[in-house]
Amino acid sequence: MTSTIPVPQRTEDAPRWRLIGPGLVVAATGVGAADLVATLVAGSKYGYALLWAVVLGCVMKVALVEGAGRYSLATGRTLYEGWSTLGRWTHVYFGPYIVIWGFVYGAAAMAGTGLALHALLPFLSVKAWGIASGLVGLILVWSGRYATFEKVLGALVLLMFVTMVFAAALTVPNLPDIVAGLAPRIPDGALLNVLSVAGGVGGTITLAAYGYWLREKGWHQPAFMRVMRLDNGVAYAVTGIFVVATLIVGAELLYSAGIAVDTGDTGMLDLAGVLADRYGSGAGTVFLIGFWAAAMSSLVGVWNGVSLMFADFAGHVRGQAADHPDRQAGGRFYHAYVVWLTVPPIAMLFLGKPVYLILAYGVLGALFMPFMAVTLLWLLNTDRVPVAWRNKASTNVVLALCALAFAALAVDQVRSAITGVF
């Protein structure tokens, strides 16, 4: 954290759109190709029956991100500094997690962007496009300048939003069915799909990066609390519409026709093909551009946000002061993690996935969302936060539900990881 605290700008002194930023960044970063496929598959299997789960997912993520932002603004500390007050066990979990997660995610992110670009421009292979995307991401975030980063993410979010809403509008959605889908019900065998859809509305470890992006934006003090909540709410409203549009496409285009798509990233390519067959090649191309924008926004967001988290973690365990250059954007640890996300994972694109690393990634990653929900409950109900900014009863209920829901999803993810490896 910087040592100089700026005087907060009043919300009435600037157009409200200028006050939207870190929330949209965290929401867009969290919605990647895998989340879109999970939502698409849910729509193709159950129609609009799980639409309510999308809304629930937005509410849960708003609560989690608001909690992370509130802790940072109320205390002036980063979320990792807060975790450290809970005991050294947080170091033991978070250190291996962020290292392993970064290596495996780097390869997955590059593969996802490469897949979309290869479908659009097949003169290069998936691997070549993926490596190029990773290097572009490294260049974009290397300086650590938040203003540039936010503008890039804003452009990608616009592409994501417009293309997916366009695809949904093409299908001429059934409004009565959409309204009926808001009534909570779980079709037979759909519990895990419910959890996947709710969990996929914008977030993994990137939810915890929100406080860091608030700092980079220049929002440091409790005076920015109202602005932060506006930012967070608008961001997840936009993300919710985007994910609802994905569900509509799955329900109208696939469910009604009984068409199945692949559950991997190639499921998005399957859908692009269906759109092209039904509405012309232009529709398929537009959708692929949106698919690429979703994958690229996640890549660039992680390259910046999780690198900020790693710099904070590495500097903290070395006993460096909060304002030490190594703990900041553009510092030594920040650069080291950006390189870690980009260069070593290239080997995985060519050599395949190491079994035990994938297993560790699956287990540690599945535990992160329950870890975040539980630690926020702990931090925001104790004297680690000023009384005025502690949780209200309603917030505690939502965070507790988050912890239970993500714990259930974690059990399934761990089981799937073990089954997939062995």
PLY file of the C-alpha trace (Angstrom):
ply
format ascii 1.0
element vertex 422
property float x
property float y
property float z
element edge 421
property int vertex1
property int vertex2
end_header
0.00 0.00 0.00
1.25 3.45 -0.82
2.21 5.70 2.05
0.36 8.77 0.74
-3.42 8.64 1.09
-5.26 10.81 -1.43
-8.20 12.96 -0.47
-11.30 11.01 -1.55
-13.24 12.41 -4.47
-16.93 12.88 -3.72
-19.23 10.87 -5.95
-21.15 13.99 -6.95
-17.97 15.62 -8.27
-17.57 13.20 -11.19
-19.78 11.37 -13.67
-20.90 8.09 -12.15
-19.53 6.03 -15.03
-16.02 7.12 -14.03
-16.59 5.56 -10.63
-17.06 2.12 -12.17
-13.85 0.16 -12.60
-12.36 -2.42 -10.23
-15.68 -4.27 -9.86
-16.06 -4.72 -13.59
-12.43 -5.82 -13.76
-12.89 -8.50 -11.07
-16.19 -9.73 -12.51
-14.91 -9.91 -16.09
-11.68 -11.59 -15.02
-13.63 -14.29 -13.20
-15.86 -15.20 -16.14
-13.70 -17.32 -18.40
-14.35 -19.82 -21.14
-14.86 -22.69 -18.68
-17.59 -20.76 -16.82
-19.34 -19.95 -20.08
-19.28 -23.60 -21.09
-20.73 -24.65 -17.71
-23.58 -22.17 -18.17
-24.07 -23.17 -21.80
-24.25 -26.85 -20.88
-26.73 -26.10 -18.09
-28.95 -24.26 -20.58
-28.65 -27.06 -23.13
-29.61 -29.73 -20.53
-32.26 -27.96 -18.45
-33.47 -25.00 -20.47
-34.30 -22.05 -18.20
-34.73 -24.18 -15.08
-31.41 -22.99 -13.60
-31.80 -19.29 -14.37
-32.40 -18.60 -10.69
-28.97 -20.10 -9.96
-27.35 -17.39 -12.10
-29.08 -14.73 -10.00
-28.03 -16.54 -6.81
-24.44 -16.67 -8.06
-24.43 -12.91 -8.61
-25.74 -12.30 -5.08
-23.07 -14.58 -3.58
-20.25 -12.95 -5.53
-21.47 -9.45 -4.66
-21.31 -10.43 -0.98
-17.83 -11.95 -1.28
-16.34 -9.10 -3.30
-18.02 -6.46 -1.12
-16.53 -8.16 1.93
-13.04 -8.12 0.43
-13.41 -4.48 -0.58
-14.91 -3.45 2.76
-12.06 -5.05 4.69
-9.47 -3.24 2.59
-11.15 0.16 2.80
-12.02 -0.10 6.50
-8.58 -1.21 7.66
-6.15 0.10 5.04
-4.75 -3.42 4.84
-4.67 -5.88 1.98
-6.74 -9.03 2.25
-3.62 -11.15 2.55
-2.50 -9.07 5.53
-5.89 -9.83 7.03
-5.48 -13.54 6.43
-2.09 -13.41 8.11
-3.72 -12.23 11.35
-5.64 -15.52 11.45
-2.49 -17.60 11.86
0.44 -19.06 9.94
-1.81 -21.79 8.51
-2.94 -19.22 5.94
0.67 -18.99 4.66
0.87 -22.78 4.49
-2.26 -22.94 2.35
-1.95 -19.81 0.25
1.74 -20.04 -0.69
1.64 -23.43 -2.45
-1.80 -22.64 -3.84
-0.88 -19.42 -5.64
2.30 -20.96 -7.07
0.68 -24.17 -8.37
-2.50 -22.38 -9.46
-0.51 -19.85 -11.48
1.45 -22.50 -13.36
-1.57 -24.58 -14.33
-3.89 -21.63 -14.95
-1.30 -19.99 -17.20
-1.40 -22.98 -19.54
-5.21 -23.20 -19.43
-5.65 -19.48 -20.13
-3.29 -19.54 -23.09
-4.97 -22.66 -24.47
-8.41 -21.03 -24.19
-7.42 -17.85 -25.99
-5.50 -19.87 -28.56
-8.56 -22.01 -29.27
-10.74 -19.00 -30.02
-8.12 -17.24 -32.14
-7.35 -20.40 -34.12
-11.06 -20.76 -34.92
-11.13 -17.14 -36.13
-7.70 -17.06 -37.82
-6.56 -20.63 -38.54
-3.23 -19.68 -40.15
-1.59 -20.24 -36.74
-2.03 -23.25 -34.45
-3.87 -23.19 -31.13
-0.53 -23.39 -29.30
1.01 -20.53 -31.30
-1.99 -18.26 -30.72
-2.03 -19.22 -27.04
1.65 -18.37 -26.57
1.15 -15.08 -28.43
-1.79 -14.25 -26.14
0.25 -14.96 -23.03
3.07 -12.73 -24.25
0.63 -9.93 -25.14
-0.83 -10.22 -21.64
2.67 -9.95 -20.16
3.39 -6.81 -22.19
0.07 -5.18 -21.27
0.50 -5.61 -17.51
4.30 -5.40 -17.17
4.42 -1.74 -16.21
1.74 -2.27 -13.56
-0.14 0.87 -14.66
-3.71 0.33 -13.54
-5.31 2.97 -15.78
-4.05 1.24 -18.94
-5.03 -2.16 -17.63
-8.56 -0.99 -16.77
-9.09 0.47 -20.26
-8.02 -2.81 -21.89
-10.36 -4.82 -19.67
-13.18 -2.34 -20.36
-12.82 -2.87 -24.11
-12.83 -6.66 -23.69
-15.90 -6.51 -21.42
-17.74 -4.45 -24.05
-16.92 -7.08 -26.68
-18.03 -9.91 -24.39
-21.27 -8.23 -23.48
-22.33 -7.06 -26.95
-21.54 -10.34 -28.70
-23.26 -12.60 -26.16
-26.36 -10.39 -25.90
-26.44 -10.29 -29.71
-26.34 -14.11 -29.83
-29.13 -14.32 -27.23
-31.27 -11.82 -29.15
-30.84 -13.86 -32.35
-32.50 -16.84 -30.69
-35.68 -14.80 -29.93
-35.93 -15.95 -26.29
-39.21 -17.10 -24.74
-39.99 -14.47 -22.09
-42.58 -16.51 -20.11
-40.07 -19.36 -19.80
-37.40 -16.90 -18.63
-39.70 -15.59 -15.90
-40.57 -19.15 -14.86
-36.85 -19.93 -14.61
-36.49 -17.41 -11.78
-38.45 -19.72 -9.47
-35.93 -21.85 -7.52
-36.12 -25.54 -8.37
-33.54 -28.24 -8.92
-34.29 -30.74 -11.72
-33.37 -34.37 -11.09
-29.61 -34.82 -11.16
-28.94 -31.08 -11.58
-27.53 -30.19 -8.15
-23.93 -30.02 -9.35
-25.00 -28.00 -12.38
-26.71 -25.56 -10.01
-23.51 -25.17 -8.01
-21.39 -24.85 -11.17
-23.64 -22.16 -12.64
-23.83 -20.23 -9.36
-20.10 -20.60 -8.80
-19.22 -19.59 -12.33
-20.72 -16.09 -12.24
-17.46 -14.25 -12.14
-14.88 -15.44 -9.74
-12.18 -17.66 -8.26
-9.00 -16.34 -6.66
-9.59 -13.14 -8.63
-12.38 -12.20 -6.20
-9.68 -11.64 -3.58
-7.83 -9.31 -5.96
-10.61 -6.73 -5.67
-9.04 -4.96 -2.71
-5.76 -4.68 -4.60
-7.49 -3.14 -7.61
-9.25 -0.68 -5.28
-5.82 0.39 -4.07
-4.52 0.72 -7.63
-7.59 2.79 -8.54
-6.76 5.17 -5.68
-9.64 4.17 -3.39
-8.06 3.74 0.05
-10.33 4.95 2.81
-13.78 4.26 4.30
-14.92 7.42 2.49
-14.89 5.32 -0.69
-17.17 2.64 0.77
-20.31 3.86 -1.00
-18.48 4.17 -4.32
-17.07 0.65 -3.88
-20.54 -0.79 -3.33
-21.91 0.99 -6.39
-18.97 -0.27 -8.45
-19.44 -3.84 -7.21
-23.21 -3.89 -7.74
-23.09 -2.47 -11.27
-20.29 -4.86 -12.23
-22.18 -7.98 -11.20
-25.40 -6.69 -12.75
-23.54 -6.46 -16.08
-21.94 -9.86 -15.52
-25.29 -11.38 -14.57
-26.88 -10.15 -17.80
-23.95 -11.59 -19.73
-24.25 -15.02 -18.08
-28.05 -14.99 -18.45
-27.52 -14.34 -22.17
-25.26 -17.40 -22.29
-27.94 -19.51 -20.60
-30.56 -18.18 -23.05
-28.40 -19.24 -26.00
-27.99 -22.70 -24.51
-31.70 -23.02 -23.76
-33.07 -21.67 -27.05
-30.47 -22.92 -29.47
-29.46 -26.25 -27.96
-32.09 -27.42 -25.44
-35.03 -26.89 -27.80
-33.23 -28.75 -30.60
-31.77 -31.48 -28.40
-28.20 -30.61 -29.42
-25.37 -31.59 -27.05
-22.06 -29.72 -26.89
-18.66 -30.68 -25.53
-18.18 -29.93 -21.83
-14.62 -28.64 -22.44
-13.59 -25.34 -23.99
-14.44 -26.79 -27.41
-18.10 -26.57 -26.39
-17.94 -22.87 -27.30
-16.67 -23.81 -30.75
-19.54 -26.26 -31.10
-21.99 -23.47 -30.33
-20.31 -21.14 -32.83
-20.85 -23.82 -35.46
-24.53 -24.15 -34.55
-24.97 -20.36 -34.77
-23.23 -20.28 -38.15
-25.41 -23.10 -39.52
-28.64 -21.46 -38.35
-27.98 -17.72 -38.77
-25.04 -17.51 -41.17
-21.25 -17.42 -40.84
-21.31 -13.83 -39.58
-23.20 -14.86 -36.44
-20.67 -17.58 -35.72
-17.78 -15.16 -36.19
-19.30 -12.56 -33.88
-19.79 -15.19 -31.22
-16.19 -16.39 -31.54
-15.00 -12.83 -31.04
-16.98 -12.71 -27.80
-15.56 -16.08 -26.75
-12.05 -14.75 -27.35
-12.80 -11.55 -25.43
-14.03 -13.58 -22.43
-10.92 -15.78 -22.47
-8.54 -12.84 -23.02
-10.13 -10.71 -20.28
-9.56 -13.53 -17.80
-5.95 -13.93 -18.94
-5.09 -10.23 -18.70
-6.96 -9.83 -15.42
-5.13 -12.71 -13.79
-1.76 -11.59 -15.17
-2.27 -8.31 -13.30
-4.45 -9.06 -10.27
-2.98 -12.33 -9.05
0.53 -10.95 -9.62
-0.39 -8.12 -7.24
-1.51 -10.70 -4.69
1.68 -12.71 -5.07
3.83 -9.59 -4.64
1.96 -8.79 -1.43
2.32 -12.37 -0.17
6.02 -12.68 -1.02
6.91 -9.32 0.49
4.86 -9.96 3.60
6.47 -13.31 4.41
9.88 -11.66 3.94
8.94 -9.03 6.50
8.90 -6.10 4.08
6.88 -2.99 4.92
3.51 -2.54 3.22
4.82 0.30 1.05
8.00 -1.52 -0.03
8.47 -1.31 -3.84
8.71 -5.12 -4.10
5.12 -5.41 -2.81
3.73 -3.02 -5.42
2.61 -3.25 -9.04
5.69 -3.23 -11.26
7.93 -4.46 -8.45
10.30 -7.42 -8.41
7.84 -10.00 -7.08
5.07 -8.72 -9.35
7.30 -9.17 -12.41
8.44 -12.60 -11.23
4.87 -13.86 -11.03
3.87 -12.39 -14.40
6.77 -14.36 -15.90
5.72 -17.45 -13.91
2.22 -17.21 -15.41
3.58 -16.85 -18.94
6.82 -18.70 -19.59
6.91 -22.04 -17.68
3.29 -22.94 -18.60
4.25 -22.91 -22.28
5.89 -26.28 -21.64
2.52 -27.71 -20.59
1.06 -26.72 -23.96
3.57 -29.05 -25.64
4.32 -31.73 -23.05
0.88 -32.41 -21.59
-0.36 -32.10 -18.02
1.75 -33.45 -15.13
-0.53 -35.75 -13.15
0.27 -34.79 -9.58
0.45 -31.08 -10.36
-3.04 -31.23 -11.87
-4.27 -33.11 -8.80
-2.78 -30.50 -6.44
-4.25 -27.72 -8.59
-7.70 -29.30 -8.44
-7.65 -29.86 -4.68
-6.14 -26.51 -3.65
-8.26 -24.59 -6.14
-11.49 -26.23 -4.99
-10.75 -25.15 -1.44
-10.20 -21.48 -2.24
-13.81 -20.26 -2.39
-14.79 -21.91 0.93
-11.51 -20.54 2.36
-12.41 -17.01 1.25
-15.99 -17.18 2.56
-14.95 -18.56 5.96
-12.06 -16.14 6.43
-14.24 -13.16 5.51
-16.76 -14.28 8.13
-13.91 -14.46 10.61
-12.29 -11.14 9.71
-15.46 -9.09 9.37
-17.02 -10.15 12.67
-14.06 -9.46 14.95
-12.04 -6.52 16.22
-9.83 -6.79 13.14
-12.36 -4.40 11.57
-13.79 -1.20 13.11
-17.25 -1.75 14.61
-18.96 0.46 12.02
-17.80 -1.80 9.16
-18.42 -5.25 10.62
-20.93 -7.63 9.09
-24.65 -7.24 9.50
-26.74 -10.34 10.16
-27.94 -10.54 6.54
-24.34 -10.46 5.27
-23.37 -13.24 7.65
-26.22 -15.38 6.33
-25.15 -14.87 2.71
-21.48 -15.56 3.46
-22.40 -18.69 5.42
-24.48 -19.92 2.48
-21.50 -19.18 0.20
-19.24 -21.24 2.44
-21.65 -24.20 2.44
-22.37 -24.08 -1.29
-18.74 -23.79 -2.30
-17.73 -26.49 0.18
-20.19 -28.85 -1.51
-18.82 -27.90 -4.92
-15.28 -28.36 -3.61
-16.02 -31.93 -2.55
-17.22 -32.74 -6.07
-14.26 -30.96 -7.69
-11.76 -32.84 -5.52
-13.50 -36.12 -6.33
-13.48 -35.29 -10.05
-9.80 -34.29 -9.93
-8.82 -37.54 -8.23
-10.98 -39.60 -10.61
-9.64 -37.76 -13.65
-6.02 -38.25 -12.66
-6.26 -41.89 -11.64
0 1
1 2
2 3
3 4
4 5
5 6
6 7
7 8
8 9
9 10
10 11
11 12
12 13
13 14
14 15
15 16
16 17
17 18
18 19
19 20
20 21
21 22
22 23
23 24
24 25
25 26
26 27
27 28
28 29
29 30
30 31
31 32
32 33
33 34
34 35
35 36
36 37
37 38
38 39
39 40
40 41
41 42
42 43
43 44
44 45
45 46
46 47
47 48
48 49
49 50
50 51
51 52
52 53
53 54
54 55
55 56
56 57
57 58
58 59
59 60
60 61
61 62
62 63
63 64
64 65
65 66
66 67
67 68
68 69
69 70
70 71
71 72
72 73
73 74
74 75
75 76
76 77
77 78
78 79
79 80
80 81
81 82
82 83
83 84
84 85
85 86
86 87
87 88
88 89
89 90
90 91
91 92
92 93
93 94
94 95
95 96
96 97
97 98
98 99
99 100
100 101
101 102
102 103
103 104
104 105
105 106
106 107
107 108
108 109
109 110
110 111
111 112
112 113
113 114
114 115
115 116
116 117
117 118
118 119
119 120
120 121
121 122
122 123
123 124
124 125
125 126
126 127
127 128
128 129
129 130
130 131
131 132
132 133
133 134
134 135
135 136
136 137
137 138
138 139
139 140
140 141
141 142
142 143
143 144
144 145
145 146
146 147
147 148
148 149
149 150
150 151
151 152
152 153
153 154
154 155
155 156
156 157
157 158
158 159
159 160
160 161
161 162
162 163
163 164
164 165
165 166
166 167
167 168
168 169
169 170
170 171
171 172
172 173
173 174
174 175
175 176
176 177
177 178
178 179
179 180
180 181
181 182
182 183
183 184
184 185
185 186
186 187
187 188
188 189
189 190
190 191
191 192
192 193
193 194
194 195
195 196
196 197
197 198
198 199
199 200
200 201
201 202
202 203
203 204
204 205
205 206
206 207
207 208
208 209
209 210
210 211
211 212
212 213
213 214
214 215
215 216
216 217
217 218
218 219
219 220
220 221
221 222
222 223
223 224
224 225
225 226
226 227
227 228
228 229
229 230
230 231
231 232
232 233
233 234
234 235
235 236
236 237
237 238
238 239
239 240
240 241
241 242
242 243
243 244
244 245
245 246
246 247
247 248
248 249
249 250
250 251
251 252
252 253
253 254
254 255
255 256
256 257
257 258
258 259
259 260
260 261
261 262
262 263
263 264
264 265
265 266
266 267
267 268
268 269
269 270
270 271
271 272
272 273
273 274
274 275
275 276
276 277
277 278
278 279
279 280
280 281
281 282
282 283
283 284
284 285
285 286
286 287
287 288
288 289
289 290
290 291
291 292
292 293
293 294
294 295
295 296
296 297
297 298
298 299
299 300
300 301
301 302
302 303
303 304
304 305
305 306
306 307
307 308
308 309
309 310
310 311
311 312
312 313
313 314
314 315
315 316
316 317
317 318
318 319
319 320
320 321
321 322
322 323
323 324
324 325
325 326
326 327
327 328
328 329
329 330
330 331
331 332
332 333
333 334
334 335
335 336
336 337
337 338
338 339
339 340
340 341
341 342
342 343
343 344
344 345
345 346
346 347
347 348
348 349
349 350
350 351
351 352
352 353
353 354
354 355
355 356
356 357
357 358
358 359
359 360
360 361
361 362
362 363
363 364
364 365
365 366
366 367
367 368
368 369
369 370
370 371
371 372
372 373
373 374
374 375
375 376
376 377
377 378
378 379
379 380
380 381
381 382
382 383
383 384
384 385
385 386
386 387
387 388
388 389
389 390
390 391
391 392
392 393
393 394
394 395
395 396
396 397
397 398
398 399
399 400
400 401
401 402
402 403
403 404
404 405
405 406
406 407
407 408
408 409
409 410
410 411
411 412
412 413
413 414
414 415
415 416
416 417
417 418
418 419
419 420
420 421
